[in-house]
Amino acid sequence: MSVHHLCATCPIRKRAEKKPNSCLAKLWRWHTRFCPGWKSYVKSLKEENKK
């Protein structure tokens, strides 16, 4: 399984999305600024939407 697929089902991401003002959500947003796996995941979603 590739890293970007892990992002799609990440339990931390799901918890952060449920409570966007929580400390966990802030940590998640900080993490996504530099995470190569997240960047790859977002790029793959954009490419999928172009098709």
N, C-alpha and C positions, 0 to 999 in steps of 0.2 A: 504494500500500500504506500502510495507516495505521500509526502508531507502535506500537500494541499488538500488531500482527502481527509486528513486528520483535522484540519481546520474546519471543515464542513460539519463535523460531528463533535467538536471539542466541547466538553461539559463546562469548562470555564467560560468559553465564549457564550454559551447559552445562558448561563447564570448572569453574566454581565449584561446581556441584552434584555433580560427580564427586569433588571434593576439598574438602569443606566446612570444613576447618580451615586451608586455605591463605590466603595473603595476598590472593590474587585473590578468594577467596570473601568475605573480610572487606570488601574494597573494594566488592564487588557488593552486599552487605547494606547498607553505608553508603549507597551510591548509590540503592537502592530506597526509602530513607526520604524522599527529596525529589523523585524523578523523576516528573514528571506523566505521562509515557508508561507507566511501570510501574503507577502508580495506576489509570490508565485500563484497562490490560490486566487487572489483578486485578478491577476492577469489572465488566468485560465477562464474565469467567469466572463471577463470582458470579451475574450476571443469566442467563447460559446455564444454570447449574445449577438455577435456579428454574423454568425452563421444563419 
